[in-house]
Amino acid sequence: MFATICSAVEIRLRALMSPVVRDRGEGPVPHIVLVAIMALAAVAIATAVWGIAEGWMDQVPTDAPDGPAAP
């Protein structure tokens, strides 16, 4: 039983590792498109974070209140 399973796994791995089956990947164009989409998403997220941070920093007071009066 174990030998049958091992031989089946070996046959399947040999089939998957053969050059004919291994080289079925996509061409470079879809990969480049995915990278471009991820880059645009990263820029959009960075812009949104920058805008939120600027809006938050605009709410921080820049002048400190007067301290206690000197005696």
N, C-alpha and C positions, 0 to 999 in steps of 0.2 A: 504493500500500500504506500509506504513512504517513498520507495523507489519510483513508483508510478507518479506520485506528486512531484518529486524532484525532476524527473524527466519531462513532465508536462511544463513545469516552470522553466526549465532549460530551453525547451523548444520555443516557448513563448518569448523568452528573452532574446534568443537568437533571431527570431522573426522581427522583433521590435528594434533590435540593434543593427539589422542589416542596412546597408547604405540606401537601398531603395525606399524603405519605410522611414528611416531616420531623417531623410532630406525632404520631408513634406511640409516644411515650415512655410510661413507666409513670406512674401517678398519684402523688400525693405520699405516700400511705400506705406503699408499699414502701420508699421512700427514707427515711422517718422511722423505719421499723422497722430498716433497716440502720444508721442512725446510732445508734439506741438500743442495738443489739447491739454496735457498736464501742465505745460509751461504757462499757457493762458490761464488755467485755473489757479496756478500759484500766483501769478501777477494779480488776478482779481481778488484773491484772498488777502494778499499783501496790501493792496489798495484799500480794501475794506477795513483791515486792522489799522492802517495808518489813519484813515478818516475817523474811526472810533477813538483812537488815542488822541488825536488832535482835538476832537470835540470834548473829550474828558479833561484834557489839560486846559482847555479854555475855561472850564468851570472852577479851576483852582485859583484862589485869590492870590494876587501878586503883592499886595501891600499887607504888611503885618499890622495888627491893631496897636494902638499906642500902649506903652507899658504903664506901670503904676507911676503916679506922680512922685517926684523926688521930694523928700521933706525939707 
